Amino acid sequence: MRPPTLSAGPDDRLNEAGVTVLEAVCVIAVLALVALVTLPGLPAGTSRARLESYAAATASLLKSDRNAALRRQTVIETEINISSRFVRSGATGRIVNLPDDVALDALLTARCSGYPQSSLIRFFPNGTSCGGALSLSRSGASYQVRVNWLTGGIEVVAVTRT
């Protein structure tokens, strides 16, 4: 007499499908637990490197406005809007928008070459400017974009807090 063999009938296929669903549920549960543990450790908001790139983009915009004033032999005004946290080029209209967690502060002159100042940095055809400093900061990091009034030069400086 021959021993009975297992058949691959319809009942066996149902058991295999149940195991596959159970495995999928277990994998999803493990992934959810891993995400629950690791996500709070990820930094929220703007990183220090990203803040530095915003400062560099702002400096680039100011430099292009200074160069446009020299090239066109006309006054170019760069707008600084502190409440909306953006800097707009007077030459190209390009805008650097800052995210909500980045604070923008500006130190600008009250008057410049007979012009009343408000929220503008003016670049003149001879290369000079009204000067000023823009501060971009978030918790733990701060950068200043400084505009020299005499030379019109722009520099980005990391500010250390003590």
Contacts in CASP RR format, 6 or more apart in sequence:
PFRMAT RR
TARGET T0000
AUTHOR 0000-0000-0000
METHOD contacts of the structure
MODEL  1
MRPPTLSAGPDDRLNEAGVTVLEAVCVIAVLALVALVTLPGLPAGTSRAR
LESYAAATASLLKSDRNAALRRQTVIETEINISSRFVRSGATGRIVNLPD
DVALDALLTARCSGYPQSSLIRFFPNGTSCGGALSLSRSGASYQVRVNWL
TGGIEVVAVTRT
6 12 0 8 1.000
45 99 0 8 1.000
45 101 0 8 1.000
45 138 0 8 1.000
46 54 0 8 1.000
46 99 0 8 1.000
46 101 0 8 1.000
46 102 0 8 1.000
46 138 0 8 1.000
48 140 0 8 1.000
48 141 0 8 1.000
51 102 0 8 1.000
51 136 0 8 1.000
51 137 0 8 1.000
51 138 0 8 1.000
51 141 0 8 1.000
51 143 0 8 1.000
52 143 0 8 1.000
52 156 0 8 1.000
52 158 0 8 1.000
54 96 0 8 1.000
54 98 0 8 1.000
54 102 0 8 1.000
54 136 0 8 1.000
54 143 0 8 1.000
55 136 0 8 1.000
55 143 0 8 1.000
55 144 0 8 1.000
55 145 0 8 1.000
55 156 0 8 1.000
56 156 0 8 1.000
57 96 0 8 1.000
58 87 0 8 1.000
58 96 0 8 1.000
58 134 0 8 1.000
58 136 0 8 1.000
58 145 0 8 1.000
59 145 0 8 1.000
59 154 0 8 1.000
59 155 0 8 1.000
59 156 0 8 1.000
61 78 0 8 1.000
61 87 0 8 1.000
61 89 0 8 1.000
61 94 0 8 1.000
61 96 0 8 1.000
62 78 0 8 1.000
62 87 0 8 1.000
62 121 0 8 1.000
62 145 0 8 1.000
62 147 0 8 1.000
62 154 0 8 1.000
63 153 0 8 1.000
63 154 0 8 1.000
64 89 0 8 1.000
64 91 0 8 1.000
64 92 0 8 1.000
64 94 0 8 1.000
65 76 0 8 1.000
65 77 0 8 1.000
65 78 0 8 1.000
65 89 0 8 1.000
65 90 0 8 1.000
65 91 0 8 1.000
65 121 0 8 1.000
65 123 0 8 1.000
66 76 0 8 1.000
66 123 0 8 1.000
66 127 0 8 1.000
66 129 0 8 1.000
66 152 0 8 1.000
66 153 0 8 1.000
66 154 0 8 1.000
68 76 0 8 1.000
68 90 0 8 1.000
68 91 0 8 1.000
68 92 0 8 1.000
68 123 0 8 1.000
69 75 0 8 1.000
69 76 0 8 1.000
69 91 0 8 1.000
69 123 0 8 1.000
69 124 0 8 1.000
69 125 0 8 1.000
69 127 0 8 1.000
70 123 0 8 1.000
70 125 0 8 1.000
70 127 0 8 1.000
72 91 0 8 1.000
72 125 0 8 1.000
73 125 0 8 1.000
74 125 0 8 1.000
75 122 0 8 1.000
75 123 0 8 1.000
75 124 0 8 1.000
75 125 0 8 1.000
76 90 0 8 1.000
76 91 0 8 1.000
76 122 0 8 1.000
76 123 0 8 1.000
77 90 0 8 1.000
77 120 0 8 1.000
77 121 0 8 1.000
77 122 0 8 1.000
77 123 0 8 1.000
78 87 0 8 1.000
78 88 0 8 1.000
78 89 0 8 1.000
78 90 0 8 1.000
78 120 0 8 1.000
78 121 0 8 1.000
78 122 0 8 1.000
78 123 0 8 1.000
79 87 0 8 1.000
79 88 0 8 1.000
79 90 0 8 1.000
79 119 0 8 1.000
79 120 0 8 1.000
80 87 0 8 1.000
80 104 0 8 1.000
80 106 0 8 1.000
80 108 0 8 1.000
80 119 0 8 1.000
80 120 0 8 1.000
80 121 0 8 1.000
80 134 0 8 1.000
81 87 0 8 1.000
81 88 0 8 1.000
81 119 0 8 1.000
82 104 0 8 1.000
82 105 0 8 1.000
82 106 0 8 1.000
82 119 0 8 1.000
85 97 0 8 1.000
85 98 0 8 1.000
85 99 0 8 1.000
85 100 0 8 1.000
85 102 0 8 1.000
85 103 0 8 1.000
85 104 0 8 1.000
86 95 0 8 1.000
86 96 0 8 1.000
86 97 0 8 1.000
86 98 0 8 1.000
87 95 0 8 1.000
87 96 0 8 1.000
87 134 0 8 1.000
88 94 0 8 1.000
88 95 0 8 1.000
89 95 0 8 1.000
98 104 0 8 1.000
98 136 0 8 1.000
101 138 0 8 1.000
102 136 0 8 1.000
102 137 0 8 1.000
102 138 0 8 1.000
103 135 0 8 1.000
103 136 0 8 1.000
103 137 0 8 1.000
103 138 0 8 1.000
104 134 0 8 1.000
104 135 0 8 1.000
104 136 0 8 1.000
105 134 0 8 1.000
105 135 0 8 1.000
105 137 0 8 1.000
106 119 0 8 1.000
106 132 0 8 1.000
106 133 0 8 1.000
106 134 0 8 1.000
106 135 0 8 1.000
107 132 0 8 1.000
107 133 0 8 1.000
107 134 0 8 1.000
107 135 0 8 1.000
108 117 0 8 1.000
108 119 0 8 1.000
108 120 0 8 1.000
108 121 0 8 1.000
108 130 0 8 1.000
108 131 0 8 1.000
108 132 0 8 1.000
109 117 0 8 1.000
109 130 0 8 1.000
109 131 0 8 1.000
109 132 0 8 1.000
109 149 0 8 1.000
110 116 0 8 1.000
110 117 0 8 1.000
111 117 0 8 1.000
112 122 0 8 1.000
112 130 0 8 1.000
112 131 0 8 1.000
112 149 0 8 1.000
113 122 0 8 1.000
113 124 0 8 1.000
113 130 0 8 1.000
115 122 0 8 1.000
115 130 0 8 1.000
117 130 0 8 1.000
120 130 0 8 1.000
121 129 0 8 1.000
121 130 0 8 1.000
121 131 0 8 1.000
121 132 0 8 1.000
121 147 0 8 1.000
122 129 0 8 1.000
122 130 0 8 1.000
123 129 0 8 1.000
123 152 0 8 1.000
127 151 0 8 1.000
127 152 0 8 1.000
128 149 0 8 1.000
128 150 0 8 1.000
128 151 0 8 1.000
128 152 0 8 1.000
129 147 0 8 1.000
129 148 0 8 1.000
129 149 0 8 1.000
129 152 0 8 1.000
129 153 0 8 1.000
130 147 0 8 1.000
130 149 0 8 1.000
131 147 0 8 1.000
131 148 0 8 1.000
131 149 0 8 1.000
131 152 0 8 1.000
132 146 0 8 1.000
132 147 0 8 1.000
132 149 0 8 1.000
133 144 0 8 1.000
133 145 0 8 1.000
133 146 0 8 1.000
133 147 0 8 1.000
134 144 0 8 1.000
134 145 0 8 1.000
135 142 0 8 1.000
135 143 0 8 1.000
135 144 0 8 1.000
135 159 0 8 1.000
136 142 0 8 1.000
136 143 0 8 1.000
136 144 0 8 1.000
136 145 0 8 1.000
137 143 0 8 1.000
137 159 0 8 1.000
140 161 0 8 1.000
141 158 0 8 1.000
142 158 0 8 1.000
142 159 0 8 1.000
142 161 0 8 1.000
143 156 0 8 1.000
143 157 0 8 1.000
143 158 0 8 1.000
143 159 0 8 1.000
144 156 0 8 1.000
144 157 0 8 1.000
144 159 0 8 1.000
145 154 0 8 1.000
145 155 0 8 1.000
145 156 0 8 1.000
146 154 0 8 1.000
146 155 0 8 1.000
146 156 0 8 1.000
146 157 0 8 1.000
147 153 0 8 1.000
147 154 0 8 1.000
148 154 0 8 1.000
148 155 0 8 1.000
END
